[in-house]
Amino acid sequence: MKRIVSYILGAGLLVTACNPMEDIYDELDQHKTPFVQQLDYTLTAADYELFDSEVADNYFFSEEEPAADYIPSLLQELFPALDEGSAIRVTYDFNRGGLEYLDYLTKSISYELSNDDYDSMGTETGKPGKYNNFDSGIPPGDYLPDFFSTKFPAAKSGDIVFVTYKFYSGGVSNRSEYYGFNGSVWAPVQVDLPEGVSNYELTTDDYDAMGEDNGKPGRYDNFDSNMNPNDYLPTFLSIHLPFALEGEKVAVVYKYYASGKTTKRAIEYTKTDGKWIAYNPIMTQTDQFINTSESGWVFDPTVMFTMSKEDYQIIVDWVKSNKGSEFIDSYGTQEFWFSAGSYYGNYDVRDKWNTEAFSTWQEAVQTSIGDVLLPAKFPDAVSQVSGIDVMYKVTIAVYSGVNEQFTWSFQCTKSGPNPEFEFVE
């Protein structure tokens, strides 16, 4: 367990105007029994600075410096009056790290063919050098492997070139693709990107379109410390991809000059509310900590959620696939095995569950959550975090002639893949 740098509460925290214990002390005057509360608390800059680690310098936690190692001691200092059974939802900044696949994109060599390059492949009719481009009758795959062997004679197995060339198809346009070297020959390679992500590497024309004056990217075809890529790339993507859909992701590879050399960098952008937003490794996270008799304050890995219409549909689809279409209504939104329905987003327990398979509607619903929904929704669930059993508190809607809500607990008894969950009374 990490420790907090010692400090004097009386001369510091407790006399500040935003003391989190002030209201609690007022209530303590009226309580003689154990004092149990549920609170929300957001870490301040001063809180981070109390930790004896890099967290104090960075103002965030990470996988290497997890919040669970630090926050319990902080809560003990900030909330000494709270008794066993109290719970605090703590909001803090977490560094989830960079995107590893971007490293792959930036390690490739960028190369844009020049007129001299096309000429070296032949200048007679039917050759790239005739018009300094490729076309359907002069495919780049017939020329680039040999060209790269000559251009990069010292290439090692695994080297990758991102090549940009001109291609004629009713007009001349730039095309780009990756070529890899396997130790003997060059061949086109497919870059392995995360699902739903495309990639784009800026060309000379792209930099020029952002301005060629002094202090603009087109001046030297790169960015630097005086030209923040985020000041240009969102606008560029809006122009380059005008019909991109909400949630679409693009990894943009660009050149950056620093310390006397130019290197490749990459940023992933996501179209969010109509704007292109750069990936930020620092995210806001909220976790619950509980006060226990054995260990004091500990991280509570409990997962809490209210079933959505999509969750009910997961159960409907499972019944259709595993029990048959005869247990599904004509609209495909209500099943008659467990009684889940996505149209109203509830369990209709009047007469829509299988009385031959289950003795009560409660058994039917609990089985649908533990055996169907949770394994599908949390395939990577773990049974314990830091020695604490992981619980799932699921709030459901039930219609029995009147609308009701219930919150039931399930324990992950086997970690994923193929996790198992058990209803807890």
C-alpha positions, 0 to 999 in steps of 0.5 A: 500500500502506498503512503501519503506524505505526512502533513498537519491536519489542524494547520492545513486541511481542516481549517480550509473553507472547503473542508469535506468534513465540516458538515459531517462534524455538524452531524456528529454532534447529533449522533451517538451511534456509528456514523455511516454515510455515502458520499461523492468526492472529487480529488483536488490538485492539493490531494494529488500533491500529498502522495509520495510518488509520481502521482504528485507530479503528474496529477493522475493515476495509472496502471503502474500507480493505481488509485486503489493503492493511494486513495484509501489512505487519503480517505482515512485522513480526510474522513476519519469520523466515518464508520464501517459501512460508509462508502465514498464515490471518488472521482479522479484522473486516470492515464489509460496510456497511449494507443500502441497501434499508432507506434506501428504507423509511425515506425514506417518510412514515408516516401513520395515518388518524384518525377525522377523515380518514375523516370527510373522505371522507364520513360517509353510508352507504357512505362511510369516515366512517360507521364510520371504516374501509374494507371490501370495498365501500369499497375504500381505493384509491377514496379514498386517492389524492384524500385524499393530493392534499389532505393533501400538496399540496406533494408531489414526484414520487417521494414515498412514503407508508406509510399505515395504515388500518382495514379491516373483514372480519368484524372491524376490523384495521389494514392498511398499504401504500405509495402513491407520487406520480408528479408528478400522481397517487397510486397504490399502489406495490410496494416493491422488497425483496431476495428472501426479505425482507418488511417491517413498519412498527410501528403505534401499537398495536404501540408501546402493546403494548410498554408505555405507561408512562414510559420505554416505547415506547408512551409517545410511540410511538417509541424513543430512546437510553434504549429500545434497539429491540433490547431490544423488537423480537426479542420483538415479532417472536416474538409477531407472527410465531409461525410464521416459519420458520428463515432468514426475514427481516423488515425492521422500520421504526420511529420514533426520537427524537433531537436534538429530532426523530423520524425513521424507522429500520429493522433487518433481522432473521433468524430464526436458531436460533429467535431473531430476530437483527439484521443486523450489518454487522461480520462476522468474515472469514478470508483467507489471505496468502502470502509471495512472493519478488517482493512479500513478503506478499500476499493470496491469493484462493484459494478452497478448498472440499470438494464437498458432496452439493448440489454433486454434485447440481448436476452431476447436474441439469446432465447431465439437462438437457443430456445427457438422462434416459437418463444419470440413474439412477431415483432422480435422484441419479446421472449416468453422463456424468461419474460424479457422485452425490449420494446417496453424495456422490462420483464413482463412477469404476468404470464410471459415466462416459462412455468415449466422451466422455472418455479417462480418469475424471480427464478426466471429473471435471475437466470436470464441475468446470471446466465445470459446477460452478464456473460454477454455484457462482461465477457472479460469479468474477473472474480476478484480485484485486490482480493475483493469479490466482484459484485454486479448490482443490476437494477431491473424493471418489472411489470406485474400489472404495476411497474416496479424496480428491483436491484439484485446482486450477482457475484462473479464466481469465475473469471472470463473468458466465459465468466460465471455469475451467481445470484446473491440473496 
